Amino acid sequence: MSDLYNGLVQGGLAAQYARKAYALREKVSERSVRHRGIYYLFGTGELEKAATTYELYQQTYPRDYQPYRNLDSFSAAGDWEKH
């Protein structure tokens, strides 16, 4: 939901759902690690933690497009060399 609301430019709702997903993180599979990245990206604004989480997700699931797409956010923010 957080990702959806972010796409709709509803930052407040994106942050709210990111925090809710993070609070429920122990109840999901390891593949749901991407939700931790969304939490850091939208819920807290901790960009370095989000980037680290997406890099781990990218290494673990190299065929999944999500971490590549979300790491593009960091390129847009000016960190071209790293991502």
mmCIF file of the N, C-alpha and C atoms, coordinates in Angstrom:
data_MODEL
# 
_entry.id   MODEL 
# 
loop_
_atom_site.group_PDB 
_atom_site.id 
_atom_site.type_symbol 
_atom_site.label_atom_id 
_atom_site.label_alt_id 
_atom_site.label_comp_id 
_atom_site.label_asym_id 
_atom_site.label_entity_id 
_atom_site.label_seq_id 
_atom_site.pdbx_PDB_ins_code 
_atom_site.Cartn_x 
_atom_site.Cartn_y 
_atom_site.Cartn_z 
_atom_site.occupancy 
_atom_site.B_iso_or_equiv 
_atom_site.pdbx_formal_charge 
_atom_site.auth_seq_id 
_atom_site.auth_comp_id 
_atom_site.auth_asym_id 
_atom_site.auth_atom_id 
_atom_site.pdbx_PDB_model_num 
ATOM 1   N N  . MET A 1 1  ? 0.821  -1.180  0.000   1.00 0.00 ? 1  MET A N  1 
ATOM 2   C CA . MET A 1 1  ? 0.000  0.000   0.000   1.00 0.00 ? 1  MET A CA 1 
ATOM 3   C C  . MET A 1 1  ? 0.874  1.256   0.000   1.00 0.00 ? 1  MET A C  1 
ATOM 4   N N  . SER A 1 2  ? 1.979  1.180   0.738   1.00 0.00 ? 2  SER A N  1 
ATOM 5   C CA . SER A 1 2  ? 2.865  2.338   0.798   1.00 0.00 ? 2  SER A CA 1 
ATOM 6   C C  . SER A 1 2  ? 3.395  2.698   -0.578  1.00 0.00 ? 2  SER A C  1 
ATOM 7   N N  . ASP A 1 3  ? 3.831  1.692   -1.308  1.00 0.00 ? 3  ASP A N  1 
ATOM 8   C CA . ASP A 1 3  ? 4.353  1.921   -2.654  1.00 0.00 ? 3  ASP A CA 1 
ATOM 9   C C  . ASP A 1 3  ? 3.271  2.491   -3.568  1.00 0.00 ? 3  ASP A C  1 
ATOM 10  N N  . LEU A 1 4  ? 2.073  1.984   -3.435  1.00 0.00 ? 4  LEU A N  1 
ATOM 11  C CA . LEU A 1 4  ? 0.943  2.469   -4.233  1.00 0.00 ? 4  LEU A CA 1 
ATOM 12  C C  . LEU A 1 4  ? 0.655  3.940   -3.925  1.00 0.00 ? 4  LEU A C  1 
ATOM 13  N N  . TYR A 1 5  ? 0.568  4.283   -2.641  1.00 0.00 ? 5  TYR A N  1 
ATOM 14  C CA . TYR A 1 5  ? 0.288  5.667   -2.283  1.00 0.00 ? 5  TYR A CA 1 
ATOM 15  C C  . TYR A 1 5  ? 1.434  6.597   -2.672  1.00 0.00 ? 5  TYR A C  1 
ATOM 16  N N  . ASN A 1 6  ? 2.657  6.091   -2.623  1.00 0.00 ? 6  ASN A N  1 
ATOM 17  C CA . ASN A 1 6  ? 3.766  6.914   -3.080  1.00 0.00 ? 6  ASN A CA 1 
ATOM 18  C C  . ASN A 1 6  ? 3.612  7.233   -4.569  1.00 0.00 ? 6  ASN A C  1 
ATOM 19  N N  . GLY A 1 7  ? 3.220  6.239   -5.348  1.00 0.00 ? 7  GLY A N  1 
ATOM 20  C CA . GLY A 1 7  ? 2.986  6.455   -6.770  1.00 0.00 ? 7  GLY A CA 1 
ATOM 21  C C  . GLY A 1 7  ? 1.867  7.439   -7.045  1.00 0.00 ? 7  GLY A C  1 
ATOM 22  N N  . LEU A 1 8  ? 0.930  7.539   -6.123  1.00 0.00 ? 8  LEU A N  1 
ATOM 23  C CA . LEU A 1 8  ? -0.183 8.480   -6.254  1.00 0.00 ? 8  LEU A CA 1 
ATOM 24  C C  . LEU A 1 8  ? 0.144  9.836   -5.613  1.00 0.00 ? 8  LEU A C  1 
ATOM 25  N N  . VAL A 1 9  ? 1.386  10.013  -5.230  1.00 0.00 ? 9  VAL A N  1 
ATOM 26  C CA . VAL A 1 9  ? 1.878  11.247  -4.607  1.00 0.00 ? 9  VAL A CA 1 
ATOM 27  C C  . VAL A 1 9  ? 1.080  11.579  -3.341  1.00 0.00 ? 9  VAL A C  1 
ATOM 28  N N  . GLN A 1 10 ? 0.883  10.554  -2.536  1.00 0.00 ? 10 GLN A N  1 
ATOM 29  C CA . GLN A 1 10 ? 0.208  10.692  -1.242  1.00 0.00 ? 10 GLN A CA 1 
ATOM 30  C C  . GLN A 1 10 ? 1.222  10.340  -0.152  1.00 0.00 ? 10 GLN A C  1 
ATOM 31  N N  . GLY A 1 11 ? 2.195  11.222  0.061   1.00 0.00 ? 11 GLY A N  1 
ATOM 32  C CA . GLY A 1 11 ? 3.308  10.954  0.964   1.00 0.00 ? 11 GLY A CA 1 
ATOM 33  C C  . GLY A 1 11 ? 2.905  10.578  2.370   1.00 0.00 ? 11 GLY A C  1 
ATOM 34  N N  . GLY A 1 12 ? 1.909  11.228  2.912   1.00 0.00 ? 12 GLY A N  1 
ATOM 35  C CA . GLY A 1 12 ? 1.471  10.928  4.269   1.00 0.00 ? 12 GLY A CA 1 
ATOM 36  C C  . GLY A 1 12 ? 0.950  9.508   4.407   1.00 0.00 ? 12 GLY A C  1 
ATOM 37  N N  . LEU A 1 13 ? 0.125  9.093   3.459   1.00 0.00 ? 13 LEU A N  1 
ATOM 38  C CA . LEU A 1 13 ? -0.406 7.724   3.491   1.00 0.00 ? 13 LEU A CA 1 
ATOM 39  C C  . LEU A 1 13 ? 0.696  6.713   3.186   1.00 0.00 ? 13 LEU A C  1 
ATOM 40  N N  . ALA A 1 14 ? 1.623  7.058   2.297   1.00 0.00 ? 14 ALA A N  1 
ATOM 41  C CA . ALA A 1 14 ? 2.750  6.161   1.996   1.00 0.00 ? 14 ALA A CA 1 
ATOM 42  C C  . ALA A 1 14 ? 3.555  5.912   3.268   1.00 0.00 ? 14 ALA A C  1 
ATOM 43  N N  . ALA A 1 15 ? 3.850  6.957   4.015   1.00 0.00 ? 15 ALA A N  1 
ATOM 44  C CA . ALA A 1 15 ? 4.606  6.822   5.260   1.00 0.00 ? 15 ALA A CA 1 
ATOM 45  C C  . ALA A 1 15 ? 3.828  6.015   6.293   1.00 0.00 ? 15 ALA A C  1 
ATOM 46  N N  . GLN A 1 16 ? 2.538  6.271   6.402   1.00 0.00 ? 16 GLN A N  1 
ATOM 47  C CA . GLN A 1 16 ? 1.703  5.555   7.367   1.00 0.00 ? 16 GLN A CA 1 
ATOM 48  C C  . GLN A 1 16 ? 1.728  4.051   7.100   1.00 0.00 ? 16 GLN A C  1 
ATOM 49  N N  . TYR A 1 17 ? 1.531  3.644   5.852   1.00 0.00 ? 17 TYR A N  1 
ATOM 50  C CA . TYR A 1 17 ? 1.514  2.227   5.523   1.00 0.00 ? 17 TYR A CA 1 
ATOM 51  C C  . TYR A 1 17 ? 2.896  1.601   5.592   1.00 0.00 ? 17 TYR A C  1 
ATOM 52  N N  . ALA A 1 18 ? 3.935  2.370   5.327   1.00 0.00 ? 18 ALA A N  1 
ATOM 53  C CA . ALA A 1 18 ? 5.303  1.855   5.465   1.00 0.00 ? 18 ALA A CA 1 
ATOM 54  C C  . ALA A 1 18 ? 5.586  1.527   6.927   1.00 0.00 ? 18 ALA A C  1 
ATOM 55  N N  . ARG A 1 19 ? 5.188  2.411   7.821   1.00 0.00 ? 19 ARG A N  1 
ATOM 56  C CA . ARG A 1 19 ? 5.398  2.155   9.244   1.00 0.00 ? 19 ARG A CA 1 
ATOM 57  C C  . ARG A 1 19 ? 4.575  0.955   9.720   1.00 0.00 ? 19 ARG A C  1 
ATOM 58  N N  . LYS A 1 20 ? 3.371  0.825   9.220   1.00 0.00 ? 20 LYS A N  1 
ATOM 59  C CA . LYS A 1 20 ? 2.527  -0.313  9.611   1.00 0.00 ? 20 LYS A CA 1 
ATOM 60  C C  . LYS A 1 20 ? 3.139  -1.628  9.128   1.00 0.00 ? 20 LYS A C  1 
ATOM 61  N N  . ALA A 1 21 ? 3.607  -1.651  7.891   1.00 0.00 ? 21 ALA A N  1 
ATOM 62  C CA . ALA A 1 21 ? 4.233  -2.861  7.351   1.00 0.00 ? 21 ALA A CA 1 
ATOM 63  C C  . ALA A 1 21 ? 5.482  -3.217  8.141   1.00 0.00 ? 21 ALA A C  1 
ATOM 64  N N  . TYR A 1 22 ? 6.260  -2.214  8.518   1.00 0.00 ? 22 TYR A N  1 
ATOM 65  C CA . TYR A 1 22 ? 7.474  -2.466  9.285   1.00 0.00 ? 22 TYR A CA 1 
ATOM 66  C C  . TYR A 1 22 ? 7.134  -3.048  10.647  1.00 0.00 ? 22 TYR A C  1 
ATOM 67  N N  . ALA A 1 23 ? 6.083  -2.571  11.260  1.00 0.00 ? 23 ALA A N  1 
ATOM 68  C CA . ALA A 1 23 ? 5.672  -3.081  12.567  1.00 0.00 ? 23 ALA A CA 1 
ATOM 69  C C  . ALA A 1 23 ? 5.261  -4.548  12.495  1.00 0.00 ? 23 ALA A C  1 
ATOM 70  N N  . LEU A 1 24 ? 4.781  -4.982  11.338  1.00 0.00 ? 24 LEU A N  1 
ATOM 71  C CA . LEU A 1 24 ? 4.328  -6.367  11.160  1.00 0.00 ? 24 LEU A CA 1 
ATOM 72  C C  . LEU A 1 24 ? 5.393  -7.254  10.505  1.00 0.00 ? 24 LEU A C  1 
ATOM 73  N N  . ARG A 1 25 ? 6.620  -6.776  10.399  1.00 0.00 ? 25 ARG A N  1 
ATOM 74  C CA . ARG A 1 25 ? 7.676  -7.446  9.630   1.00 0.00 ? 25 ARG A CA 1 
ATOM 75  C C  . ARG A 1 25 ? 8.009  -8.841  10.116  1.00 0.00 ? 25 ARG A C  1 
ATOM 76  N N  . GLU A 1 26 ? 7.809  -9.140  11.385  1.00 0.00 ? 26 GLU A N  1 
ATOM 77  C CA . GLU A 1 26 ? 8.144  -10.460 11.919  1.00 0.00 ? 26 GLU A CA 1 
ATOM 78  C C  . GLU A 1 26 ? 7.168  -11.540 11.460  1.00 0.00 ? 26 GLU A C  1 
ATOM 79  N N  . LYS A 1 27 ? 6.052  -11.139 10.912  1.00 0.00 ? 27 LYS A N  1 
ATOM 80  C CA . LYS A 1 27 ? 5.016  -12.085 10.518  1.00 0.00 ? 27 LYS A CA 1 
ATOM 81  C C  . LYS A 1 27 ? 5.048  -12.444 9.037   1.00 0.00 ? 27 LYS A C  1 
ATOM 82  N N  . VAL A 1 28 ? 6.081  -12.003 8.319   1.00 0.00 ? 28 VAL A N  1 
ATOM 83  C CA . VAL A 1 28 ? 6.149  -12.243 6.882   1.00 0.00 ? 28 VAL A CA 1 
ATOM 84  C C  . VAL A 1 28 ? 7.418  -13.012 6.522   1.00 0.00 ? 28 VAL A C  1 
ATOM 85  N N  . SER A 1 29 ? 7.468  -13.471 5.282   1.00 0.00 ? 29 SER A N  1 
ATOM 86  C CA . SER A 1 29 ? 8.613  -14.235 4.815   1.00 0.00 ? 29 SER A CA 1 
ATOM 87  C C  . SER A 1 29 ? 9.834  -13.343 4.628   1.00 0.00 ? 29 SER A C  1 
ATOM 88  N N  . GLU A 1 30 ? 10.994 -13.961 4.483   1.00 0.00 ? 30 GLU A N  1 
ATOM 89  C CA . GLU A 1 30 ? 12.226 -13.214 4.251   1.00 0.00 ? 30 GLU A CA 1 
ATOM 90  C C  . GLU A 1 30 ? 12.165 -12.433 2.948   1.00 0.00 ? 30 GLU A C  1 
ATOM 91  N N  . ARG A 1 31 ? 11.426 -12.925 1.987   1.00 0.00 ? 31 ARG A N  1 
ATOM 92  C CA . ARG A 1 31 ? 11.316 -12.215 0.715   1.00 0.00 ? 31 ARG A CA 1 
ATOM 93  C C  . ARG A 1 31 ? 10.679 -10.837 0.887   1.00 0.00 ? 31 ARG A C  1 
ATOM 94  N N  . SER A 1 32 ? 9.964  -10.675 1.934   1.00 0.00 ? 32 SER A N  1 
ATOM 95  C CA . SER A 1 32 ? 9.329  -9.387  2.178   1.00 0.00 ? 32 SER A CA 1 
ATOM 96  C C  . SER A 1 32 ? 10.307 -8.356  2.720   1.00 0.00 ? 32 SER A C  1 
ATOM 97  N N  . VAL A 1 33 ? 11.582 -8.616  2.594   1.00 0.00 ? 33 VAL A N  1 
ATOM 98  C CA . VAL A 1 33 ? 12.610 -7.673  3.024   1.00 0.00 ? 33 VAL A CA 1 
ATOM 99  C C  . VAL A 1 33 ? 12.436 -6.337  2.311   1.00 0.00 ? 33 VAL A C  1 
ATOM 100 N N  . ARG A 1 34 ? 11.830 -6.335  1.143   1.00 0.00 ? 34 ARG A N  1 
ATOM 101 C CA . ARG A 1 34 ? 11.620 -5.083  0.419   1.00 0.00 ? 34 ARG A CA 1 
ATOM 102 C C  . ARG A 1 34 ? 10.769 -4.109  1.208   1.00 0.00 ? 34 ARG A C  1 
ATOM 103 N N  . HIS A 1 35 ? 9.910  -4.628  2.060   1.00 0.00 ? 35 HIS A N  1 
ATOM 104 C CA . HIS A 1 35 ? 9.080  -3.736  2.866   1.00 0.00 ? 35 HIS A CA 1 
ATOM 105 C C  . HIS A 1 35 ? 9.918  -2.951  3.869   1.00 0.00 ? 35 HIS A C  1 
ATOM 106 N N  . ARG A 1 36 ? 11.032 -3.539  4.271   1.00 0.00 ? 36 ARG A N  1 
ATOM 107 C CA . ARG A 1 36 ? 11.926 -2.796  5.154   1.00 0.00 ? 36 ARG A CA 1 
ATOM 108 C C  . ARG A 1 36 ? 12.521 -1.609  4.414   1.00 0.00 ? 36 ARG A C  1 
ATOM 109 N N  . GLY A 1 37 ? 12.844 -1.803  3.153   1.00 0.00 ? 37 GLY A N  1 
ATOM 110 C CA . GLY A 1 37 ? 13.359 -0.698  2.353   1.00 0.00 ? 37 GLY A CA 1 
ATOM 111 C C  . GLY A 1 37 ? 12.332 0.399   2.174   1.00 0.00 ? 37 GLY A C  1 
ATOM 112 N N  . ILE A 1 38 ? 11.109 -0.002  1.947   1.00 0.00 ? 38 ILE A N  1 
ATOM 113 C CA . ILE A 1 38 ? 10.026 0.972   1.801   1.00 0.00 ? 38 ILE A CA 1 
ATOM 114 C C  . ILE A 1 38 ? 9.841  1.738   3.106   1.00 0.00 ? 38 ILE A C  1 
ATOM 115 N N  . TYR A 1 39 ? 9.953  1.035   4.228   1.00 0.00 ? 39 TYR A N  1 
ATOM 116 C CA . TYR A 1 39 ? 9.837  1.695   5.529   1.00 0.00 ? 39 TYR A CA 1 
ATOM 117 C C  . TYR A 1 39 ? 10.895 2.783   5.673   1.00 0.00 ? 39 TYR A C  1 
ATOM 118 N N  . TYR A 1 40 ? 12.137 2.437   5.369   1.00 0.00 ? 40 TYR A N  1 
ATOM 119 C CA . TYR A 1 40 ? 13.208 3.426   5.506   1.00 0.00 ? 40 TYR A CA 1 
ATOM 120 C C  . TYR A 1 40 ? 13.063 4.554   4.482   1.00 0.00 ? 40 TYR A C  1 
ATOM 121 N N  . LEU A 1 41 ? 12.638 4.218   3.284   1.00 0.00 ? 41 LEU A N  1 
ATOM 122 C CA . LEU A 1 41 ? 12.521 5.223   2.234   1.00 0.00 ? 41 LEU A CA 1 
ATOM 123 C C  . LEU A 1 41 ? 11.368 6.191   2.497   1.00 0.00 ? 41 LEU A C  1 
ATOM 124 N N  . PHE A 1 42 ? 10.189 5.647   2.758   1.00 0.00 ? 42 PHE A N  1 
ATOM 125 C CA . PHE A 1 42 ? 9.001  6.490   2.916   1.00 0.00 ? 42 PHE A CA 1 
ATOM 126 C C  . PHE A 1 42 ? 8.630  6.757   4.374   1.00 0.00 ? 42 PHE A C  1 
ATOM 127 N N  . GLY A 1 43 ? 8.845  5.769   5.240   1.00 0.00 ? 43 GLY A N  1 
ATOM 128 C CA . GLY A 1 43 ? 8.395  5.890   6.624   1.00 0.00 ? 43 GLY A CA 1 
ATOM 129 C C  . GLY A 1 43 ? 9.275  6.761   7.494   1.00 0.00 ? 43 GLY A C  1 
ATOM 130 N N  . THR A 1 44 ? 10.608 6.647   7.318   1.00 0.00 ? 44 THR A N  1 
ATOM 131 C CA . THR A 1 44 ? 11.517 7.398   8.187   1.00 0.00 ? 44 THR A CA 1 
ATOM 132 C C  . THR A 1 44 ? 12.418 8.365   7.420   1.00 0.00 ? 44 THR A C  1 
ATOM 133 N N  . GLY A 1 45 ? 12.547 8.159   6.129   1.00 0.00 ? 45 GLY A N  1 
ATOM 134 C CA . GLY A 1 45 ? 13.426 9.013   5.338   1.00 0.00 ? 45 GLY A CA 1 
ATOM 135 C C  . GLY A 1 45 ? 14.898 8.681   5.499   1.00 0.00 ? 45 GLY A C  1 
ATOM 136 N N  . GLU A 1 46 ? 15.216 7.523   6.080   1.00 0.00 ? 46 GLU A N  1 
ATOM 137 C CA . GLU A 1 46 ? 16.604 7.108   6.264   1.00 0.00 ? 46 GLU A CA 1 
ATOM 138 C C  . GLU A 1 46 ? 17.104 6.479   4.957   1.00 0.00 ? 46 GLU A C  1 
ATOM 139 N N  . LEU A 1 47 ? 17.603 7.331   4.077   1.00 0.00 ? 47 LEU A N  1 
ATOM 140 C CA . LEU A 1 47 ? 17.943 6.898   2.724   1.00 0.00 ? 47 LEU A CA 1 
ATOM 141 C C  . LEU A 1 47 ? 19.084 5.887   2.686   1.00 0.00 ? 47 LEU A C  1 
ATOM 142 N N  . GLU A 1 48 ? 20.069 6.049   3.543   1.00 0.00 ? 48 GLU A N  1 
ATOM 143 C CA . GLU A 1 48 ? 21.197 5.102   3.533   1.00 0.00 ? 48 GLU A CA 1 
ATOM 144 C C  . GLU A 1 48 ? 20.741 3.707   3.956   1.00 0.00 ? 48 GLU A C  1 
ATOM 145 N N  . LYS A 1 49 ? 19.878 3.617   4.960   1.00 0.00 ? 49 LYS A N  1 
ATOM 146 C CA . LYS A 1 49 ? 19.340 2.319   5.382   1.00 0.00 ? 49 LYS A CA 1 
ATOM 147 C C  . LYS A 1 49 ? 18.474 1.720   4.278   1.00 0.00 ? 49 LYS A C  1 
ATOM 148 N N  . ALA A 1 50 ? 17.705 2.552   3.604   1.00 0.00 ? 50 ALA A N  1 
ATOM 149 C CA . ALA A 1 50 ? 16.879 2.066   2.495   1.00 0.00 ? 50 ALA A CA 1 
ATOM 150 C C  . ALA A 1 50 ? 17.772 1.514   1.393   1.00 0.00 ? 50 ALA A C  1 
ATOM 151 N N  . ALA A 1 51 ? 18.817 2.235   1.039   1.00 0.00 ? 51 ALA A N  1 
ATOM 152 C CA . ALA A 1 51 ? 19.726 1.790   -0.020  1.00 0.00 ? 51 ALA A CA 1 
ATOM 153 C C  . ALA A 1 51 ? 20.379 0.464   0.352   1.00 0.00 ? 51 ALA A C  1 
ATOM 154 N N  . THR A 1 52 ? 20.824 0.340   1.585   1.00 0.00 ? 52 THR A N  1 
ATOM 155 C CA . THR A 1 52 ? 21.457 -0.906  2.041   1.00 0.00 ? 52 THR A CA 1 
ATOM 156 C C  . THR A 1 52 ? 20.478 -2.065  1.970   1.00 0.00 ? 52 THR A C  1 
ATOM 157 N N  . THR A 1 53 ? 19.240 -1.819  2.371   1.00 0.00 ? 53 THR A N  1 
ATOM 158 C CA . THR A 1 53 ? 18.211 -2.858  2.333   1.00 0.00 ? 53 THR A CA 1 
ATOM 159 C C  . THR A 1 53 ? 17.925 -3.288  0.900   1.00 0.00 ? 53 THR A C  1 
ATOM 160 N N  . TYR A 1 54 ? 17.811 -2.318  -0.011  1.00 0.00 ? 54 TYR A N  1 
ATOM 161 C CA . TYR A 1 54 ? 17.547 -2.657  -1.410  1.00 0.00 ? 54 TYR A CA 1 
ATOM 162 C C  . TYR A 1 54 ? 18.730 -3.366  -2.058  1.00 0.00 ? 54 TYR A C  1 
ATOM 163 N N  . GLU A 1 55 ? 19.943 -3.019  -1.661  1.00 0.00 ? 55 GLU A N  1 
ATOM 164 C CA . GLU A 1 55 ? 21.114 -3.716  -2.193  1.00 0.00 ? 55 GLU A CA 1 
ATOM 165 C C  . GLU A 1 55 ? 21.114 -5.175  -1.762  1.00 0.00 ? 55 GLU A C  1 
ATOM 166 N N  . LEU A 1 56 ? 20.770 -5.436  -0.495  1.00 0.00 ? 56 LEU A N  1 
ATOM 167 C CA . LEU A 1 56 ? 20.661 -6.813  -0.008  1.00 0.00 ? 56 LEU A CA 1 
ATOM 168 C C  . LEU A 1 56 ? 19.566 -7.557  -0.760  1.00 0.00 ? 56 LEU A C  1 
ATOM 169 N N  . TYR A 1 57 ? 18.442 -6.922  -0.941  1.00 0.00 ? 57 TYR A N  1 
ATOM 170 C CA . TYR A 1 57 ? 17.320 -7.518  -1.677  1.00 0.00 ? 57 TYR A CA 1 
ATOM 171 C C  . TYR A 1 57 ? 17.748 -7.833  -3.108  1.00 0.00 ? 57 TYR A C  1 
ATOM 172 N N  . GLN A 1 58 ? 18.474 -6.921  -3.724  1.00 0.00 ? 58 GLN A N  1 
ATOM 173 C CA . GLN A 1 58 ? 18.946 -7.099  -5.102  1.00 0.00 ? 58 GLN A CA 1 
ATOM 174 C C  . GLN A 1 58 ? 19.899 -8.294  -5.201  1.00 0.00 ? 58 GLN A C  1 
ATOM 175 N N  . GLN A 1 59 ? 20.783 -8.444  -4.225  1.00 0.00 ? 59 GLN A N  1 
ATOM 176 C CA . GLN A 1 59 ? 21.720 -9.569  -4.221  1.00 0.00 ? 59 GLN A CA 1 
ATOM 177 C C  . GLN A 1 59 ? 21.006 -10.895 -3.984  1.00 0.00 ? 59 GLN A C  1 
ATOM 178 N N  . THR A 1 60 ? 20.008 -10.876 -3.128  1.00 0.00 ? 60 THR A N  1 
ATOM 179 C CA . THR A 1 60 ? 19.286 -12.097 -2.787  1.00 0.00 ? 60 THR A CA 1 
ATOM 180 C C  . THR A 1 60 ? 18.337 -12.543 -3.896  1.00 0.00 ? 60 THR A C  1 
ATOM 181 N N  . TYR A 1 61 ? 17.684 -11.590 -4.538  1.00 0.00 ? 61 TYR A N  1 
ATOM 182 C CA . TYR A 1 61 ? 16.716 -11.872 -5.606  1.00 0.00 ? 61 TYR A CA 1 
ATOM 183 C C  . TYR A 1 61 ? 17.069 -11.049 -6.846  1.00 0.00 ? 61 TYR A C  1 
ATOM 184 N N  . PRO A 1 62 ? 18.136 -11.425 -7.574  1.00 0.00 ? 62 PRO A N  1 
ATOM 185 C CA . PRO A 1 62 ? 18.612 -10.605 -8.694  1.00 0.00 ? 62 PRO A CA 1 
ATOM 186 C C  . PRO A 1 62 ? 17.630 -10.491 -9.861  1.00 0.00 ? 62 PRO A C  1 
ATOM 187 N N  . ARG A 1 63 ? 16.653 -11.368 -9.956  1.00 0.00 ? 63 ARG A N  1 
ATOM 188 C CA . ARG A 1 63 ? 15.698 -11.308 -11.063 1.00 0.00 ? 63 ARG A CA 1 
ATOM 189 C C  . ARG A 1 63 ? 14.471 -10.458 -10.764 1.00 0.00 ? 63 ARG A C  1 
ATOM 190 N N  . ASP A 1 64 ? 14.319 -10.045 -9.528  1.00 0.00 ? 64 ASP A N  1 
ATOM 191 C CA . ASP A 1 64 ? 13.180 -9.228  -9.139  1.00 0.00 ? 64 ASP A CA 1 
ATOM 192 C C  . ASP A 1 64 ? 13.466 -7.768  -9.509  1.00 0.00 ? 64 ASP A C  1 
ATOM 193 N N  . TYR A 1 65 ? 12.527 -7.115  -10.133 1.00 0.00 ? 65 TYR A N  1 
ATOM 194 C CA . TYR A 1 65 ? 12.734 -5.738  -10.589 1.00 0.00 ? 65 TYR A CA 1 
ATOM 195 C C  . TYR A 1 65 ? 12.627 -4.705  -9.469  1.00 0.00 ? 65 TYR A C  1 
ATOM 196 N N  . GLN A 1 66 ? 11.970 -5.031  -8.377  1.00 0.00 ? 66 GLN A N  1 
ATOM 197 C CA . GLN A 1 66 ? 11.692 -4.058  -7.321  1.00 0.00 ? 66 GLN A CA 1 
ATOM 198 C C  . GLN A 1 66 ? 12.940 -3.341  -6.797  1.00 0.00 ? 66 GLN A C  1 
ATOM 199 N N  . PRO A 1 67 ? 13.992 -4.059  -6.410  1.00 0.00 ? 67 PRO A N  1 
ATOM 200 C CA . PRO A 1 67 ? 15.134 -3.309  -5.860  1.00 0.00 ? 67 PRO A CA 1 
ATOM 201 C C  . PRO A 1 67 ? 15.802 -2.416  -6.895  1.00 0.00 ? 67 PRO A C  1 
ATOM 202 N N  . TYR A 1 68 ? 15.809 -2.826  -8.148  1.00 0.00 ? 68 TYR A N  1 
ATOM 203 C CA . TYR A 1 68 ? 16.392 -1.985  -9.196  1.00 0.00 ? 68 TYR A CA 1 
ATOM 204 C C  . TYR A 1 68 ? 15.579 -0.707  -9.360  1.00 0.00 ? 68 TYR A C  1 
ATOM 205 N N  . ARG A 1 69 ? 14.277 -0.862  -9.370  1.00 0.00 ? 69 ARG A N  1 
ATOM 206 C CA . ARG A 1 69 ? 13.397 0.294   -9.509  1.00 0.00 ? 69 ARG A CA 1 
ATOM 207 C C  . ARG A 1 69 ? 13.545 1.248   -8.331  1.00 0.00 ? 69 ARG A C  1 
ATOM 208 N N  . ASN A 1 70 ? 13.576 0.682   -7.130  1.00 0.00 ? 70 ASN A N  1 
ATOM 209 C CA . ASN A 1 70 ? 13.657 1.531   -5.956  1.00 0.00 ? 70 ASN A CA 1 
ATOM 210 C C  . ASN A 1 70 ? 15.037 2.159   -5.794  1.00 0.00 ? 70 ASN A C  1 
ATOM 211 N N  . LEU A 1 71 ? 16.078 1.464   -6.228  1.00 0.00 ? 71 LEU A N  1 
ATOM 212 C CA . LEU A 1 71 ? 17.405 2.066   -6.182  1.00 0.00 ? 71 LEU A CA 1 
ATOM 213 C C  . LEU A 1 71 ? 17.525 3.211   -7.178  1.00 0.00 ? 71 LEU A C  1 
ATOM 214 N N  . ASP A 1 72 ? 16.689 3.217   -8.197  1.00 0.00 ? 72 ASP A N  1 
ATOM 215 C CA . ASP A 1 72 ? 16.656 4.348   -9.128  1.00 0.00 ? 72 ASP A CA 1 
ATOM 216 C C  . ASP A 1 72 ? 16.300 5.644   -8.407  1.00 0.00 ? 72 ASP A C  1 
ATOM 217 N N  . SER A 1 73 ? 15.561 5.519   -7.321  1.00 0.00 ? 73 SER A N  1 
ATOM 218 C CA . SER A 1 73 ? 15.212 6.706   -6.532  1.00 0.00 ? 73 SER A CA 1 
ATOM 219 C C  . SER A 1 73 ? 16.467 7.406   -6.031  1.00 0.00 ? 73 SER A C  1 
ATOM 220 N N  . PHE A 1 74 ? 17.474 6.622   -5.716  1.00 0.00 ? 74 PHE A N  1 
ATOM 221 C CA . PHE A 1 74 ? 18.712 7.199   -5.216  1.00 0.00 ? 74 PHE A CA 1 
ATOM 222 C C  . PHE A 1 74 ? 19.511 7.845   -6.341  1.00 0.00 ? 74 PHE A C  1 
ATOM 223 N N  . SER A 1 75 ? 19.428 7.275   -7.530  1.00 0.00 ? 75 SER A N  1 
ATOM 224 C CA . SER A 1 75 ? 20.066 7.902   -8.697  1.00 0.00 ? 75 SER A CA 1 
ATOM 225 C C  . SER A 1 75 ? 19.419 9.244   -8.975  1.00 0.00 ? 75 SER A C  1 
ATOM 226 N N  . ALA A 1 76 ? 18.114 9.292   -8.834  1.00 0.00 ? 76 ALA A N  1 
ATOM 227 C CA . ALA A 1 76 ? 17.400 10.542  -9.060  1.00 0.00 ? 76 ALA A CA 1 
ATOM 228 C C  . ALA A 1 76 ? 17.770 11.587  -8.007  1.00 0.00 ? 76 ALA A C  1 
ATOM 229 N N  . ALA A 1 77 ? 18.167 11.099  -6.839  1.00 0.00 ? 77 ALA A N  1 
ATOM 230 C CA . ALA A 1 77 ? 18.563 12.016  -5.764  1.00 0.00 ? 77 ALA A CA 1 
ATOM 231 C C  . ALA A 1 77 ? 20.008 12.476  -5.900  1.00 0.00 ? 77 ALA A C  1 
ATOM 232 N N  . GLY A 1 78 ? 20.716 11.960  -6.910  1.00 0.00 ? 78 GLY A N  1 
ATOM 233 C CA . GLY A 1 78 ? 22.064 12.445  -7.163  1.00 0.00 ? 78 GLY A CA 1 
ATOM 234 C C  . GLY A 1 78 ? 23.179 11.485  -6.821  1.00 0.00 ? 78 GLY A C  1 
ATOM 235 N N  . ASP A 1 79 ? 22.876 10.311  -6.309  1.00 0.00 ? 79 ASP A N  1 
ATOM 236 C CA . ASP A 1 79 ? 23.916 9.338   -5.967  1.00 0.00 ? 79 ASP A CA 1 
ATOM 237 C C  . ASP A 1 79 ? 24.150 8.416   -7.152  1.00 0.00 ? 79 ASP A C  1 
ATOM 238 N N  . TRP A 1 80 ? 24.572 8.968   -8.272  1.00 0.00 ? 80 TRP A N  1 
ATOM 239 C CA . TRP A 1 80 ? 24.714 8.225   -9.530  1.00 0.00 ? 80 TRP A CA 1 
ATOM 240 C C  . TRP A 1 80 ? 25.790 7.159   -9.463  1.00 0.00 ? 80 TRP A C  1 
ATOM 241 N N  . GLU A 1 81 ? 26.890 7.436   -8.828  1.00 0.00 ? 81 GLU A N  1 
ATOM 242 C CA . GLU A 1 81 ? 28.012 6.519   -8.821  1.00 0.00 ? 81 GLU A CA 1 
ATOM 243 C C  . GLU A 1 81 ? 27.701 5.212   -8.099  1.00 0.00 ? 81 GLU A C  1 
ATOM 244 N N  . LYS A 1 82 ? 27.022 5.318   -6.987  1.00 0.00 ? 82 LYS A N  1 
ATOM 245 C CA . LYS A 1 82 ? 26.776 4.133   -6.167  1.00 0.00 ? 82 LYS A CA 1 
ATOM 246 C C  . LYS A 1 82 ? 25.708 3.238   -6.765  1.00 0.00 ? 82 LYS A C  1 
ATOM 247 N N  . HIS A 1 83 ? 24.685 3.845   -7.391  1.00 0.00 ? 83 HIS A N  1 
ATOM 248 C CA . HIS A 1 83 ? 23.561 3.036   -7.852  1.00 0.00 ? 83 HIS A CA 1 
ATOM 249 C C  . HIS A 1 83 ? 23.400 3.244   -9.329  1.00 0.00 ? 83 HIS A C  1 
# 
